[in-house]
């Protein structure tokens, strides 16, 4: 069995944002040479997510509005976590959107359903953060 891993780096210039990272993940898969197996992709921070959904800008605005309703950023004093930090909402948003995705690798490609793409979800940005890609198989 082969094993491969790589860390990807992302800096979202705003507090929140979604980035389609499918091309970078596909580069990792090509680089690994693995044709059959499993690919794990996870955020390495507790205020950002990796998730799979549609690359459609209206849906991304809907996610943003929905998450702001669930866990509004302000007033920051509403959260017990906010003392030295002001990012309690980011932890909650990340929890809803998830930490990682696992995608089957078949014939050297990501075995997606129709419209599936991999996204990095940032909820406390304006600094560099990491995503891990781990692939096992043969
Ligand atoms: Zn925090």
Backbone and ligand atoms as CSV (ligand in chain L), in Angstrom:
chain,resi,resn,atom,element,x,y,z
A,1,UNK,N,N,0.837,-1.197,0.000
A,1,UNK,CA,C,0.000,0.000,0.000
A,1,UNK,C,C,0.874,1.251,0.000
A,2,UNK,N,N,0.495,2.208,-0.846
A,2,UNK,CA,C,1.191,3.500,-0.886
A,2,UNK,C,C,0.496,4.478,0.058
A,3,UNK,N,N,1.284,5.430,0.521
A,3,UNK,CA,C,0.748,6.471,1.402
A,3,UNK,C,C,1.374,7.805,1.008
A,4,UNK,N,N,0.576,8.839,1.028
A,4,UNK,CA,C,1.037,10.168,0.588
A,4,UNK,C,C,0.373,11.197,1.485
A,5,UNK,N,N,1.103,12.251,1.808
A,5,UNK,CA,C,0.420,13.390,2.439
A,5,UNK,C,C,1.073,14.705,2.054
A,6,UNK,N,N,0.271,15.749,2.101
A,6,UNK,CA,C,0.764,17.090,1.803
A,6,UNK,C,C,-0.091,18.098,2.550
A,7,UNK,N,N,0.536,19.188,2.998
A,7,UNK,CA,C,-0.212,20.283,3.610
A,7,UNK,C,C,-0.371,21.400,2.585
A,8,UNK,N,N,-1.602,21.906,2.476
A,8,UNK,CA,C,-1.885,23.041,1.600
A,8,UNK,C,C,-2.103,24.265,2.488
A,9,UNK,N,N,-1.764,25.434,1.979
A,9,UNK,CA,C,-1.854,26.668,2.769
A,9,UNK,C,C,-2.812,27.652,2.106
A,10,UNK,N,N,-3.663,28.239,2.929
A,10,UNK,CA,C,-4.639,29.199,2.412
A,10,UNK,C,C,-4.687,30.423,3.325
A,11,UNK,N,N,-4.735,31.601,2.699
A,11,UNK,CA,C,-4.949,32.850,3.437
A,11,UNK,C,C,-6.158,33.537,2.831
A,12,UNK,N,N,-7.263,33.529,3.571
A,12,UNK,CA,C,-8.469,34.229,3.127
A,12,UNK,C,C,-8.383,35.653,3.674
A,13,UNK,N,N,-8.443,36.675,2.800
A,13,UNK,CA,C,-8.197,38.059,3.237
A,13,UNK,C,C,-9.297,38.641,4.118
A,14,UNK,N,N,-10.513,38.034,4.087
A,14,UNK,CA,C,-11.597,38.512,4.945
A,14,UNK,C,C,-11.755,37.565,6.131
A,15,UNK,N,N,-12.653,37.951,7.051
A,15,UNK,CA,C,-12.918,37.076,8.199
A,15,UNK,C,C,-13.483,35.727,7.735
A,16,UNK,N,N,-14.410,35.773,6.759
A,16,UNK,CA,C,-15.037,34.530,6.294
A,16,UNK,C,C,-14.966,34.410,4.776
A,17,UNK,N,N,-14.931,33.170,4.294
A,17,UNK,CA,C,-14.921,32.951,2.848
A,17,UNK,C,C,-14.864,31.481,2.526
A,18,UNK,N,N,-15.278,31.151,1.305
A,18,UNK,CA,C,-15.230,29.763,0.821
A,18,UNK,C,C,-14.313,29.707,-0.397
A,19,UNK,N,N,-13.445,28.705,-0.420
A,19,UNK,CA,C,-12.495,28.544,-1.525
A,19,UNK,C,C,-12.655,27.143,-2.101
A,20,UNK,N,N,-12.845,27.046,-3.407
A,20,UNK,CA,C,-12.880,25.740,-4.070
A,20,UNK,C,C,-11.441,25.231,-4.176
A,21,UNK,N,N,-11.123,24.190,-3.410
A,21,UNK,CA,C,-9.751,23.676,-3.381
A,21,UNK,C,C,-9.626,22.376,-4.186
A,22,UNK,N,N,-10.645,22.049,-4.965
A,22,UNK,CA,C,-10.616,20.803,-5.753
A,22,UNK,C,C,-9.371,20.715,-6.653
A,23,UNK,N,N,-8.990,21.800,-7.377
A,23,UNK,CA,C,-7.808,21.677,-8.244
A,23,UNK,C,C,-6.535,21.302,-7.475
A,24,UNK,N,N,-6.338,21.918,-6.290
A,24,UNK,CA,C,-5.144,21.604,-5.489
A,24,UNK,C,C,-5.179,20.166,-4.982
A,25,UNK,N,N,-6.382,19.695,-4.605
A,25,UNK,CA,C,-6.509,18.312,-4.114
A,25,UNK,C,C,-6.250,17.335,-5.262
A,26,UNK,N,N,-6.746,17.676,-6.470
A,26,UNK,CA,C,-6.483,16.822,-7.646
A,26,UNK,C,C,-4.993,16.790,-7.981
A,27,UNK,N,N,-4.296,17.922,-7.789
A,27,UNK,CA,C,-2.836,17.942,-7.983
A,27,UNK,C,C,-2.164,16.955,-7.033
A,28,UNK,N,N,-2.622,16.937,-5.772
A,28,UNK,CA,C,-2.067,16.007,-4.779
A,28,UNK,C,C,-2.258,14.564,-5.239
A,29,UNK,N,N,-3.462,14.277,-5.731
A,29,UNK,CA,C,-3.763,12.909,-6.165
A,29,UNK,C,C,-2.848,12.494,-7.315
A,30,UNK,N,N,-2.685,13.398,-8.291
A,30,UNK,CA,C,-1.770,13.115,-9.421
A,30,UNK,C,C,-0.361,12.853,-8.907
A,31,UNK,N,N,0.104,13.751,-8.005
A,31,UNK,CA,C,1.458,13.655,-7.467
A,31,UNK,C,C,1.664,12.340,-6.708
A,32,UNK,N,N,0.608,11.843,-6.055
A,32,UNK,CA,C,0.721,10.619,-5.253
A,32,UNK,C,C,0.891,9.378,-6.122
A,33,UNK,N,N,0.383,9.428,-7.344
A,33,UNK,CA,C,0.428,8.264,-8.221
A,33,UNK,C,C,-0.550,7.169,-7.830
A,34,UNK,N,N,-1.364,7.422,-6.797
A,34,UNK,CA,C,-2.324,6.411,-6.319
A,34,UNK,C,C,-3.546,6.377,-7.245
A,35,UNK,N,N,-3.937,5.165,-7.628
A,35,UNK,CA,C,-5.045,5.005,-8.586
A,35,UNK,C,C,-6.319,4.486,-7.914
A,36,UNK,N,N,-6.157,3.695,-6.861
A,36,UNK,CA,C,-7.302,3.114,-6.152
A,36,UNK,C,C,-7.065,3.295,-4.657
A,37,UNK,N,N,-8.007,3.913,-3.958
A,37,UNK,CA,C,-7.818,4.100,-2.521
A,37,UNK,C,C,-8.769,5.121,-1.945
A,38,UNK,N,N,-8.302,5.800,-0.898
A,38,UNK,CA,C,-9.118,6.795,-0.205
A,38,UNK,C,C,-8.299,8.057,0.016
A,39,UNK,N,N,-8.979,9.184,-0.149
A,39,UNK,CA,C,-8.346,10.485,0.083
A,39,UNK,C,C,-9.078,11.184,1.225
A,40,UNK,N,N,-8.304,11.601,2.216
A,40,UNK,CA,C,-8.831,12.385,3.333
A,40,UNK,C,C,-8.338,13.808,3.178
A,41,UNK,N,N,-9.220,14.773,3.396
A,41,UNK,CA,C,-8.815,16.174,3.353
A,41,UNK,C,C,-9.445,16.866,4.552
A,42,UNK,N,N,-8.616,17.420,5.436
A,42,UNK,CA,C,-9.153,18.055,6.642
A,42,UNK,C,C,-8.487,19.392,6.945
A,43,UNK,N,N,-9.303,20.291,7.520
A,43,UNK,CA,C,-8.778,21.552,8.032
A,43,UNK,C,C,-7.935,21.242,9.265
A,44,UNK,N,N,-6.815,21.969,9.436
A,44,UNK,CA,C,-5.958,21.752,10.603
A,44,UNK,C,C,-6.136,22.862,11.629
A,45,UNK,N,N,-7.290,23.514,11.563
A,45,UNK,CA,C,-7.605,24.610,12.497
A,45,UNK,C,C,-9.042,24.435,12.970
A,46,UNK,N,N,-9.325,24.914,14.181
A,46,UNK,CA,C,-10.639,24.690,14.767
A,46,UNK,C,C,-11.624,25.827,14.466
A,47,UNK,N,N,-11.225,26.719,13.560
A,47,UNK,CA,C,-12.137,27.781,13.116
A,47,UNK,C,C,-12.262,27.785,11.593
A,48,UNK,N,N,-11.970,26.646,10.971
A,48,UNK,CA,C,-12.170,26.511,9.516
A,48,UNK,C,C,-12.598,25.083,9.202
A,49,UNK,N,N,-13.211,24.927,8.022
A,49,UNK,CA,C,-13.822,23.655,7.635
A,49,UNK,C,C,-13.330,23.197,6.279
A,50,UNK,N,N,-13.471,21.905,6.041
A,50,UNK,CA,C,-13.393,21.363,4.684
A,50,UNK,C,C,-14.706,20.620,4.463
A,51,UNK,N,N,-15.377,20.925,3.370
A,51,UNK,CA,C,-16.668,20.287,3.098
A,51,UNK,C,C,-16.858,20.118,1.595
A,52,UNK,N,N,-17.835,19.305,1.236
A,52,UNK,CA,C,-18.153,19.075,-0.180
A,52,UNK,C,C,-19.551,19.606,-0.461
A,53,UNK,N,N,-19.631,20.424,-1.515
A,53,UNK,CA,C,-20.942,20.855,-1.991
A,53,UNK,C,C,-20.801,21.441,-3.387
A,54,UNK,N,N,-21.803,22.184,-3.813
A,54,UNK,CA,C,-21.870,22.736,-5.164
A,54,UNK,C,C,-21.074,24.043,-5.251
A,55,UNK,N,N,-20.394,24.259,-6.366
A,55,UNK,CA,C,-19.690,25.524,-6.588
A,55,UNK,C,C,-20.654,26.512,-7.236
A,56,UNK,N,N,-21.554,27.038,-6.416
A,56,UNK,CA,C,-22.604,27.938,-6.909
A,56,UNK,C,C,-22.670,29.121,-5.962
A,57,UNK,N,N,-22.470,30.329,-6.494
A,57,UNK,CA,C,-22.276,31.510,-5.642
A,57,UNK,C,C,-23.510,31.816,-4.790
A,58,UNK,N,N,-24.714,31.573,-5.317
A,58,UNK,CA,C,-25.932,31.810,-4.531
A,58,UNK,C,C,-25.967,30.905,-3.315
A,59,UNK,N,N,-25.606,29.653,-3.504
A,59,UNK,CA,C,-25.575,28.709,-2.387
A,59,UNK,C,C,-24.557,29.154,-1.332
A,60,UNK,N,N,-23.425,29.687,-1.784
A,60,UNK,CA,C,-22.398,30.133,-0.835
A,60,UNK,C,C,-22.892,31.331,-0.021
A,61,UNK,N,N,-23.654,32.233,-0.675
A,61,UNK,CA,C,-24.263,33.339,0.084
A,61,UNK,C,C,-25.290,32.801,1.075
A,62,UNK,N,N,-26.024,31.761,0.667
A,62,UNK,CA,C,-27.003,31.132,1.566
A,62,UNK,C,C,-26.311,30.502,2.783
A,63,UNK,N,N,-25.197,29.819,2.550
A,63,UNK,CA,C,-24.429,29.255,3.681
A,63,UNK,C,C,-24.033,30.374,4.639
A,64,UNK,N,N,-23.498,31.468,4.076
A,64,UNK,CA,C,-23.021,32.594,4.887
A,64,UNK,C,C,-24.173,33.159,5.732
A,65,UNK,N,N,-25.335,33.385,5.123
A,65,UNK,CA,C,-26.487,33.950,5.851
A,65,UNK,C,C,-26.989,32.984,6.913
A,66,UNK,N,N,-27.074,31.714,6.532
A,66,UNK,CA,C,-27.576,30.680,7.452
A,66,UNK,C,C,-26.664,30.565,8.673
A,67,UNK,N,N,-25.345,30.546,8.418
A,67,UNK,CA,C,-24.388,30.420,9.531
A,67,UNK,C,C,-24.413,31.660,10.421
A,68,UNK,N,N,-24.609,32.849,9.817
A,68,UNK,CA,C,-24.702,34.079,10.610
A,68,UNK,C,C,-25.974,34.095,11.463
A,69,UNK,N,N,-27.040,33.441,10.979
A,69,UNK,CA,C,-28.259,33.342,11.798
A,69,UNK,C,C,-28.032,32.388,12.966
A,70,UNK,N,N,-27.361,31.266,12.670
A,70,UNK,CA,C,-27.109,30.259,13.710
A,70,UNK,C,C,-26.169,30.776,14.782
A,71,UNK,N,N,-25.097,31.425,14.346
A,71,UNK,CA,C,-24.036,31.886,15.257
A,71,UNK,C,C,-23.527,33.237,14.779
A,72,UNK,N,N,-24.295,34.303,15.073
A,72,UNK,CA,C,-23.866,35.640,14.626
A,72,UNK,C,C,-22.527,36.031,15.258
A,73,UNK,N,N,-21.695,36.702,14.466
A,73,UNK,CA,C,-20.384,37.130,14.999
A,73,UNK,C,C,-20.562,38.127,16.149
A,74,UNK,N,N,-21.478,39.111,15.927
A,74,UNK,CA,C,-21.691,40.167,16.911
A,74,UNK,C,C,-23.073,40.021,17.559
A,75,UNK,N,N,-23.259,40.458,18.778
A,75,UNK,CA,C,-22.207,41.032,19.633
A,75,UNK,C,C,-21.292,39.933,20.184
A,76,UNK,N,N,-20.016,40.203,20.160
A,76,UNK,CA,C,-19.033,39.178,20.560
A,76,UNK,C,C,-19.163,38.830,22.047
A,77,UNK,N,N,-19.773,39.736,22.817
A,77,UNK,CA,C,-19.919,39.502,24.265
A,77,UNK,C,C,-20.977,38.439,24.601
A,78,UNK,N,N,-21.747,37.994,23.572
A,78,UNK,CA,C,-22.777,36.975,23.838
A,78,UNK,C,C,-22.174,35.585,24.075
A,79,UNK,N,N,-20.871,35.422,23.800
A,79,UNK,CA,C,-20.253,34.097,23.880
A,79,UNK,C,C,-19.296,33.994,25.071
A,80,UNK,N,N,-19.388,32.864,25.786
A,80,UNK,CA,C,-18.502,32.626,26.923
A,80,UNK,C,C,-17.047,32.469,26.484
A,81,UNK,N,N,-16.836,31.964,25.269
A,81,UNK,CA,C,-15.468,31.732,24.756
A,81,UNK,C,C,-14.716,33.032,24.529
A,82,UNK,N,N,-15.463,34.112,24.217
A,82,UNK,CA,C,-14.806,35.373,23.865
A,82,UNK,C,C,-14.345,36.122,25.107
A,83,UNK,N,N,-13.044,36.073,25.327
A,83,UNK,CA,C,-12.438,36.847,26.398
A,83,UNK,C,C,-11.244,37.531,25.776
A,84,UNK,N,N,-10.201,36.731,25.564
A,84,UNK,CA,C,-9.025,37.233,24.844
A,84,UNK,C,C,-9.273,37.207,23.339
A,85,UNK,N,N,-10.235,36.354,22.913
A,85,UNK,CA,C,-10.518,36.173,21.491
A,85,UNK,C,C,-11.917,36.705,21.168
A,86,UNK,N,N,-12.200,36.840,19.868
A,86,UNK,CA,C,-13.546,37.254,19.460
A,86,UNK,C,C,-14.079,36.265,18.417
A,87,UNK,N,N,-13.635,34.997,18.494
A,87,UNK,CA,C,-13.926,34.065,17.395
A,87,UNK,C,C,-14.812,32.890,17.797
A,88,UNK,N,N,-15.598,33.040,18.857
A,88,UNK,CA,C,-16.487,31.940,19.266
A,88,UNK,C,C,-17.401,31.527,18.117
A,89,UNK,N,N,-17.933,32.515,17.389
A,89,UNK,CA,C,-18.830,32.194,16.267
A,89,UNK,C,C,-18.113,31.332,15.231
A,90,UNK,N,N,-16.831,31.574,15.016
A,90,UNK,CA,C,-16.046,30.813,14.021
A,90,UNK,C,C,-15.927,29.343,14.434
A,91,UNK,N,N,-15.731,29.094,15.739
A,91,UNK,CA,C,-15.684,27.707,16.221
A,91,UNK,C,C,-17.026,27.010,15.976
A,92,UNK,N,N,-18.130,27.727,16.235
A,92,UNK,CA,C,-19.458,27.130,16.069
A,92,UNK,C,C,-19.768,26.882,14.591
A,93,UNK,N,N,-19.410,27.844,13.736
A,93,UNK,CA,C,-19.648,27.692,12.295
A,93,UNK,C,C,-18.854,26.514,11.743
A,94,UNK,N,N,-17.614,26.396,12.178
A,94,UNK,CA,C,-16.787,25.267,11.738
A,94,UNK,C,C,-17.401,23.926,12.149
A,95,UNK,N,N,-17.978,23.912,13.362
A,95,UNK,CA,C,-18.548,22.657,13.843
A,95,UNK,C,C,-19.713,22.204,12.952
A,96,UNK,N,N,-20.507,23.175,12.501
A,96,UNK,CA,C,-21.640,22.873,11.633
A,96,UNK,C,C,-21.179,22.429,10.239
A,97,UNK,N,N,-20.170,23.092,9.708
A,97,UNK,CA,C,-19.734,22.817,8.322
A,97,UNK,C,C,-18.763,21.641,8.235
A,98,UNK,N,N,-18.228,21.211,9.362
A,98,UNK,CA,C,-17.437,19.979,9.382
A,98,UNK,C,C,-15.942,20.194,9.311
A,99,UNK,N,N,-15.226,19.178,9.746
A,99,UNK,CA,C,-13.762,19.227,9.781
A,99,UNK,C,C,-13.127,18.691,8.517
A,100,UNK,N,N,-13.713,17.578,7.955
A,100,UNK,CA,C,-13.001,16.879,6.882
A,100,UNK,C,C,-13.956,16.235,5.898
A,101,UNK,N,N,-13.373,15.797,4.787
A,101,UNK,CA,C,-14.098,14.967,3.825
A,101,UNK,C,C,-13.215,13.771,3.479
A,102,UNK,N,N,-13.871,12.685,3.115
A,102,UNK,CA,C,-13.188,11.510,2.578
A,102,UNK,C,C,-13.784,11.252,1.197
A,103,UNK,N,N,-12.906,11.088,0.214
A,103,UNK,CA,C,-13.368,10.851,-1.161
A,103,UNK,C,C,-12.713,9.571,-1.666
A,104,UNK,N,N,-13.497,8.714,-2.286
A,104,UNK,CA,C,-12.949,7.507,-2.900
A,104,UNK,C,C,-12.094,7.900,-4.105
A,105,UNK,N,N,-11.009,7.156,-4.299
A,105,UNK,CA,C,-10.159,7.328,-5.478
A,105,UNK,C,C,-10.369,6.113,-6.380
A,106,UNK,N,N,-10.822,6.351,-7.585
A,106,UNK,CA,C,-11.106,5.278,-8.544
A,106,UNK,C,C,-10.463,5.624,-9.879
A,107,UNK,N,N,-9.683,4.711,-10.402
A,107,UNK,CA,C,-9.004,4.903,-11.697
A,107,UNK,C,C,-8.236,6.229,-11.720
A,108,UNK,N,N,-7.597,6.571,-10.591
A,108,UNK,CA,C,-6.743,7.756,-10.526
A,108,UNK,C,C,-7.483,9.069,-10.408
A,109,UNK,N,N,-8.812,9.006,-10.192
A,109,UNK,CA,C,-9.596,10.254,-10.104
A,109,UNK,C,C,-10.409,10.290,-8.808
A,110,UNK,N,N,-10.763,11.514,-8.376
A,110,UNK,CA,C,-11.679,11.678,-7.251
A,110,UNK,C,C,-13.055,11.203,-7.699
A,111,UNK,N,N,-13.635,10.282,-6.941
A,111,UNK,CA,C,-14.891,9.647,-7.360
A,111,UNK,C,C,-16.072,10.451,-6.810
A,112,UNK,N,N,-16.329,11.587,-7.450
A,112,UNK,CA,C,-17.359,12.523,-7.006
A,112,UNK,C,C,-18.740,12.147,-7.521
A,113,UNK,N,N,-19.770,12.557,-6.775
A,113,UNK,CA,C,-21.121,12.606,-7.312
A,113,UNK,C,C,-21.240,13.843,-8.188
A,114,UNK,N,N,-22.340,13.925,-8.914
A,114,UNK,CA,C,-22.573,15.063,-9.806
A,114,UNK,C,C,-22.508,16.365,-9.011
A,115,UNK,N,N,-21.749,17.332,-9.474
A,115,UNK,CA,C,-21.612,18.683,-8.916
A,115,UNK,C,C,-20.768,18.744,-7.659
A,116,UNK,N,N,-20.298,17.623,-7.157
A,116,UNK,CA,C,-19.502,17.677,-5.923
A,116,UNK,C,C,-18.141,18.331,-6.162
A,117,UNK,N,N,-17.825,19.270,-5.277
A,117,UNK,CA,C,-16.523,19.930,-5.266
A,117,UNK,C,C,-16.091,20.072,-3.810
A,118,UNK,N,N,-14.787,20.175,-3.605
A,118,UNK,CA,C,-14.256,20.287,-2.237
A,118,UNK,C,C,-13.977,21.760,-1.928
A,119,UNK,N,N,-14.456,22.215,-0.771
A,119,UNK,CA,C,-14.281,23.610,-0.365
A,119,UNK,C,C,-13.547,23.722,0.961
A,120,UNK,N,N,-12.748,24.778,1.042
A,120,UNK,CA,C,-12.200,25.229,2.311
A,120,UNK,C,C,-13.121,26.341,2.806
A,121,UNK,N,N,-13.625,26.200,4.020
A,121,UNK,CA,C,-14.496,27.210,4.612
A,121,UNK,C,C,-13.756,27.931,5.720
A,122,UNK,N,N,-13.586,29.229,5.543
A,122,UNK,CA,C,-12.863,30.040,6.529
A,122,UNK,C,C,-13.853,30.846,7.363
A,123,UNK,N,N,-13.691,30.818,8.685
A,123,UNK,CA,C,-14.592,31.559,9.580
A,123,UNK,C,C,-13.858,32.528,10.500
A,124,UNK,N,N,-12.525,32.499,10.434
A,124,UNK,CA,C,-11.715,33.451,11.215
A,124,UNK,C,C,-10.415,33.664,10.441
A,125,UNK,N,N,-10.533,34.326,9.305
A,125,UNK,CA,C,-9.430,34.407,8.351
A,125,UNK,C,C,-8.448,35.539,8.610
A,126,UNK,N,N,-7.877,36.053,7.537
A,126,UNK,CA,C,-6.874,37.113,7.560
A,126,UNK,C,C,-5.560,36.624,8.151
A,127,UNK,N,N,-5.339,35.311,8.060
A,127,UNK,CA,C,-4.048,34.720,8.437
A,127,UNK,C,C,-3.921,33.382,7.720
A,128,UNK,N,N,-2.656,32.938,7.593
A,128,UNK,CA,C,-2.427,31.688,6.867
A,128,UNK,C,C,-2.876,30.488,7.688
A,129,UNK,N,N,-3.569,29.576,7.018
A,129,UNK,CA,C,-4.018,28.349,7.671
A,129,UNK,C,C,-3.709,27.144,6.783
A,130,UNK,N,N,-3.782,25.948,7.401
A,130,UNK,CA,C,-3.347,24.719,6.726
A,130,UNK,C,C,-4.497,23.736,6.537
A,131,UNK,N,N,-4.372,22.982,5.459
A,131,UNK,CA,C,-5.280,21.865,5.159
A,131,UNK,C,C,-4.412,20.648,4.879
A,132,UNK,N,N,-4.768,19.510,5.450
A,132,UNK,CA,C,-4.019,18.275,5.211
A,132,UNK,C,C,-4.716,17.432,4.161
A,133,UNK,N,N,-3.915,16.903,3.236
A,133,UNK,CA,C,-4.413,15.911,2.281
A,133,UNK,C,C,-3.633,14.629,2.533
A,134,UNK,N,N,-4.340,13.549,2.833
A,134,UNK,CA,C,-3.709,12.245,3.058
A,134,UNK,C,C,-4.373,11.243,2.116
A,135,UNK,N,N,-3.554,10.494,1.409
A,135,UNK,CA,C,-4.093,9.525,0.439
A,135,UNK,C,C,-3.440,8.173,0.696
A,136,UNK,N,N,-4.264,7.137,0.797
A,136,UNK,CA,C,-3.737,5.779,0.933
A,136,UNK,C,C,-4.359,4.897,-0.145
A,137,UNK,N,N,-3.586,3.950,-0.606
A,137,UNK,CA,C,-4.091,3.049,-1.647
A,137,UNK,C,C,-2.942,2.476,-2.444
A,138,UNK,N,N,-3.265,2.159,-3.678
A,138,UNK,CA,C,-2.204,1.596,-4.528
A,138,UNK,C,C,-2.393,2.052,-5.968
L,1,ZN,ZN,ZN,-11.196,30.737,19.834
